[in-house]
Amino acid sequence: MFQDAGERRLVTAVKELANSNPFLPQRMELERRALGDRYVDDLPVWSRREDRAGERPNLLLLIELAEQLIADVRRRKPVRVSDTDRGLYVELALFVLYHRHRDAFQQWIDAPVRRQGQAGVPFFKDFCRDADTLLKVRWLAGESFDVAHMFAYGFQLRRAFHNIYAHIVGGSMPAARLRSSVWQSIFTYDMRRYRRLLYGTMRDVSTLITGPTGTGKELVVRAIALSGYVRFDAERQDFVHDWRTMFHGVNLSAWAETLIESELFGHCRGAFTGATSDRQGWLEQCHELDSVFLDEIGELDVSLQVKLLRVLQSRRFQRVGETQERQFTGRIIAATNQDLATEIAAGRFREDLYYRMCSDVMVTPSLREQIRDSPDELPQLVHFIVSRIVRGETDEISGEISEWIERSLGADYAWPGNIRELEQCVRNVLVRHDYKPLARTLEAPADQLAQDVCSSRLTSAQLVGRYYAQVFAAAGSYEQAARALGVDRRTVRSRIDRTWLQDLRGSATVEWTAEPANDQRGG
């Protein structure tokens, strides 16, 4: 069927490409292997960049070569085909089939609402026709293909790529790892197995997202929730559920403890003062293909953690004030910026609940991590934010804001508020040509020292001087400080940072013994 090593190399690479995580660096290596000398050097990972609009040339060439190879094989009309070649041909045909209709899938995603009177998905017939042409061939006789499932899977692929690529931006490796982690949360690491078996069972996997405040945890949740598999009904020629409604967010910190239980589980009339009618909670409203997002899960009261644990264990719950059991059929996704290990140790978070939720865990990286990995990341993110705010002169405006940030905040600014802070900084500079970071009151200069060390902002001399001052403030004398540091007392006296020592003396939280006013022991 495949006549030479070049054809076999191409079709084998296409098979791996079609079932690979598109956001991993390995994706580029597969493209390079498939195209050989025709590969065009590109970014190390797939990431959205405002200066790189349009389709990627390597992908376009791969699609063209795959189409040509399909045409060549069909023209040859092979008679004897090995099982291996038969499997390779199916993978090649599915790759071609998806890319022929990728733009139609994208248009269906971009359509804001269904037009009045419109019934069904109009391009499904074209998809069926192409599927027949590609798969109803002599050497595949006896094999059956679920075209409706292939259509639903193709639509899910496009939705997932769109939701991740368009909204989780950044060219750094931490951002790339986050995108690939989200893709894996949707399709698992083995996409062939997902396509065969797991597409209908992912709601049984709960997801926990951790990371600092302002790092885009909700964007991650939306990408996962809105990219779930939706079955296609071939008879009705329509999807069985609207993917746009598959996300239900509940911010647990925004409700009083007395109301959270009602919000989640619902209540019956008379359950408490003010309950004048029956009410469905979020768990009950959730369709079997939907996801309920529990934000700030670390702040949930322990008594409610027990009830949530029961939902995850048995998928059953009761409304407040009711004994009837109801079933939860959707997926739970939770997020927190707290250290759950610390919360568990302190008795504020149940360990058994954590182990029910940790089947799928990911961590969102801080903005500082992304900038440290890729110094040109900040201007790219500024450009992305500006493009969402204004509709013209984005290059000029983003350049001005980036210059202002570099000049006024410096390259070492830690961005404690992460992406959320950067967004507000961009708006401040756009409106007032100014931004004043939040003045943080630290408990002690020691906290500032820890921040400076973690941010790599100190020279070796500064680090030694401040640390010597820290030890001296605690020890109370040069001799005791020298003993603690394992050096000569004269070394302590010569290297101590006097300005830092004054800050320590002015700190209300640091207890220290005053430096001897008349130290006559030399130095």
SULCOR-V896824 format. One line per field, one symbol per residue. ss: DSSP state (A for helix, B for strand, O for the rest). phi: phi as a letter, one per 30 degrees, with the letter a starting at -180 (. if undefined). Layout:
ss->???
phi->???
This chain:
ss->OOOOAAAAAAAAAAAAAAOOOOOOAAAAAAAAAAAAAAOOOOOOOOOOOOOOOOOOAAAAAAAAAAAAAAAAAAAAOOOOOOAAAAAAAAAAAAAAAAAAOAAAAAAAAAOOOOOOOOOOOOOAAAAAAAAAAAAOOAAAOOOOOOAAAAAAAAAAAAAAAAAAAOOOOOOOAAAAAAAAAAAAAAAOOOAAAAAAOAAAOAAAOOBBBBBOOOOOAAAAAAAAAOOOOOOBBOOOOBBOOOAAAOBBBBBAAAOOAAAAAAAAABBOOOOOOOOOOOBBOAAAAOOOOOBBBBBOAAAOOAAAAAAAAAAAAAOBBBOBOOOOBBBOOOBBBBBBOOOAAAAAAOOOOOAAAAAAAOOBBBBBOOAAAAAAAOOOAAAAAAAAAAAAAOOOOAAAAAAAAAAAAAAAOOOOOOOOOAAAAAAAAAAAAAAAOOOOOOOOOOOOAAAAAAAAAAOOOOOAAAAAAAAAAAAAAAAOOAAAAAAAAOOOAAAAAAAOOAAAAAAAAOOOOOOOOOOOOOOOOOO
phi->.cdbddddddddddedddccddccededddddddcidddcebddbdbdbdcbdjdddddedddddddddeddddddhdccbdddddddddddddddedddcdddedddddddbddeidbicdddddddddddddcdbedcejccbdddddddddddedddddddddccckcddeddddedddedddcidcddddddbcdcbdddcdbbcckddiciddddddddddcddbdccdddhaddadddcdcbcbddddcdedcdddddcibceidaejddadbdddddddddccbcccdhddcdeeddddddeddddcibabddibcddbccccccbbbaccddddddddicbddddeddccdbbbbddddddddddbedddedddddddddcccahddddddddddddddccidcddhddhedddeddedddddchaaceddccddaeeddddddddchccdddddddddddddddddjaddddddddibdddddddcdddddddddddddcccacededbdccik
